[in-house]
Amino acid sequence: MTQKIAIVTGAARGIGAATAIRLASDGMAVAVLDLNEDDCAKVVKEIENAGGRALAVGADVSKTDQVNAAVERVAAELGEPTVLVNNAGITRDALLFKMTDEDWDAVINVNLRGAFLMTRAAQKYMTAQKWGRIVNISSSSGLGNRGQANYSASKAGLEGFTKTLAKELGKFGITANSVAPHFIATDMTAAMADKLKMSFEDLVETYKKQIPVGRVGQPVDVAAAVSFLVSEDAGFTSGQVIYVAGGPLC
Ligand SMILES: NC(=O)c1ccc[n+]([C@@H]2O[C@H](COP(=O)([O-])OP(=O)(O)OC[C@H]3O[C@@H](n4cnc5c(N)ncnc54)[C@H](O)[C@@H]3O)[C@@H](O)[C@H]2O)c1
């Protein structure tokens, strides 16, 4: 079997880093893509130290030229990508009346346009090989969340995008799914604690009480779901949203 080539965006830390490391341990060669190439070095080293292959790639997923160049570079230096995890994401939370144009555009551009640009650039390698796996990291906030009009719109949009990819690309042996995490302990949720002027530990305690399994999520919990969705075994699972949330959300 030839080694599969995966791209994980926003992979320098958090959920993306855990996913890159998991896919490498599953046997894939992984492009670790983030805004700054140097920031990807730690994850690349961890994969290489475990005997895997990885490539650090610097690119802003919201910029067409950078995305196209990054995907071409992966194809040339690592191999033609047939697995894509669109994980890069940002928040700019504010109640609607305080949300600026910049808050709206920044979040939509990274979370939604970024996934579109990456997928458009990578799909040609998947259709050529008549096999592909696309996973878009959504969020429980896609169901609606106070103070996150921009973020929840971007994630709900990502889920519609995913279902359309599943319909358009299915005949090429390509599946597309969304993974929607709830609270995962990362820098993103640490920043949320700062914004709420509370300690991260107190925020975790608050969420723990609401989550049926009695704990918050870890990046590896999301990586495990992605690992299944990009596997050979998941070929008949497409167009779905998998909640990684420690319980049902409503
Ligand atoms: N942490 C959570 O509780 C949670 C819950 C639901 C969904 N998510 C989603 O999971 C994904 C990862 O979240 P995380 O918690 O690991 O966040 P994080 O902030 O720890 O990591 C995000 C990574 O994306 C990178 N990134 C940001 N903008 C980028 C751009 N334009 N181009 C390339 N890379 C860029 C950052 O540099 C960073 O390394 C995001 O899409 C987020 O919306 C997170």
The ligand as an SDF file (V2000), in Angstrom:
LIG
                    3D

 44 48  0  0  0  0  0  0  0  0999 V2000
  -11.0870   24.4750   21.4350 N   0  0  0  0  0  0  0  0  0  0  0  0
  -12.4070   24.2790   21.3540 C   0  0  0  0  0  0  0  0  0  0  0  0
  -13.1020   24.1940   22.3640 O   0  0  0  0  0  0  0  0  0  0  0  0
  -13.0600   24.1470   20.0170 C   0  0  0  0  0  0  0  0  0  0  0  0
  -14.4300   23.7940   20.0070 C   0  0  0  0  0  0  0  0  0  0  0  0
  -15.0590   23.6690   18.7820 C   0  0  0  0  0  0  0  0  0  0  0  0
  -14.3720   23.8720   17.6100 C   0  0  0  0  0  0  0  0  0  0  0  0
  -13.0590   24.2180   17.6440 N   0  0  0  0  0  0  0  0  0  0  0  0
  -12.3890   24.4180   16.3580 C   0  0  0  0  0  0  0  0  0  0  0  0
  -11.2510   23.5860   16.2830 O   0  0  0  0  0  0  0  0  0  0  0  0
  -10.2670   24.2090   15.4590 C   0  0  0  0  0  0  0  0  0  0  0  0
   -8.9480   24.2660   16.2200 C   0  0  0  0  0  0  0  0  0  0  0  0
   -9.1590   24.9620   17.4240 O   0  0  0  0  0  0  0  0  0  0  0  0
   -8.0960   25.0220   18.6250 P   0  0  0  0  0  0  0  0  0  0  0  0
   -8.8930   25.0790   19.8560 O   0  0  0  0  0  0  0  0  0  0  0  0
   -7.0580   23.9910   18.4390 O   0  0  0  0  0  0  0  0  0  0  0  0
   -7.5270   26.5010   18.3500 O   0  0  0  0  0  0  0  0  0  0  0  0
   -6.0760   27.1470   18.5510 P   0  0  0  0  0  0  0  0  0  0  0  0
   -6.2970   28.6030   18.5660 O   0  0  0  0  0  0  0  0  0  0  0  0
   -5.3600   26.5100   19.6930 O   0  0  0  0  0  0  0  0  0  0  0  0
   -5.3100   26.7120   17.2070 O   0  0  0  0  0  0  0  0  0  0  0  0
   -5.7160   27.2130   15.9480 C   0  0  0  0  0  0  0  0  0  0  0  0
   -4.5310   27.1600   15.0070 C   0  0  0  0  0  0  0  0  0  0  0  0
   -4.9710   27.6950   13.7380 O   0  0  0  0  0  0  0  0  0  0  0  0
   -3.9600   28.5560   13.2580 C   0  0  0  0  0  0  0  0  0  0  0  0
   -4.5170   29.5540   12.3390 N   0  0  0  0  0  0  0  0  0  0  0  0
   -5.2820   30.6180   12.6620 C   0  0  0  0  0  0  0  0  0  0  0  0
   -5.5380   31.3540   11.5640 N   0  0  0  0  0  0  0  0  0  0  0  0
   -4.9300   30.7310   10.5260 C   0  0  0  0  0  0  0  0  0  0  0  0
   -4.8050   31.0270    9.1460 C   0  0  0  0  0  0  0  0  0  0  0  0
   -5.3980   32.1040    8.6070 N   0  0  0  0  0  0  0  0  0  0  0  0
   -4.1010   30.1800    8.3640 N   0  0  0  0  0  0  0  0  0  0  0  0
   -3.4830   29.0990    8.9000 C   0  0  0  0  0  0  0  0  0  0  0  0
   -3.5460   28.7690   10.2110 N   0  0  0  0  0  0  0  0  0  0  0  0
   -4.2590   29.5900   11.0150 C   0  0  0  0  0  0  0  0  0  0  0  0
   -3.3730   29.2040   14.5170 C   0  0  0  0  0  0  0  0  0  0  0  0
   -2.0970   29.7780   14.2500 O   0  0  0  0  0  0  0  0  0  0  0  0
   -3.3510   28.0310   15.4770 C   0  0  0  0  0  0  0  0  0  0  0  0
   -2.1450   27.3130   15.4120 O   0  0  0  0  0  0  0  0  0  0  0  0
  -10.8300   25.5690   15.0800 C   0  0  0  0  0  0  0  0  0  0  0  0
  -11.4260   25.4980   13.8050 O   0  0  0  0  0  0  0  0  0  0  0  0
  -11.8840   25.8100   16.1350 C   0  0  0  0  0  0  0  0  0  0  0  0
  -12.8810   26.6720   15.6710 O   0  0  0  0  0  0  0  0  0  0  0  0
  -12.3820   24.3600   18.8180 C   0  0  0  0  0  0  0  0  0  0  0  0
  1  2  1  0
  2  3  2  0
  2  4  1  0
  4  5  1  0
  4 44  2  0
  5  6  2  0
  6  7  1  0
  7  8  2  0
  8  9  1  0
  8 44  1  0
  9 10  1  0
  9 42  1  0
 10 11  1  0
 11 12  1  0
 11 40  1  0
 12 13  1  0
 13 14  1  0
 14 15  2  0
 14 16  1  0
 14 17  1  0
 17 18  1  0
 18 19  2  0
 18 20  1  0
 18 21  1  0
 21 22  1  0
 22 23  1  0
 23 24  1  0
 23 38  1  0
 24 25  1  0
 25 26  1  0
 25 36  1  0
 26 27  1  0
 26 35  1  0
 27 28  2  0
 28 29  1  0
 29 30  1  0
 29 35  2  0
 30 31  1  0
 30 32  2  0
 32 33  1  0
 33 34  2  0
 34 35  1  0
 36 37  1  0
 36 38  1  0
 38 39  1  0
 40 41  1  0
 40 42  1  0
 42 43  1  0
M  CHG  2   8   1  16  -1
M  END
$$$$
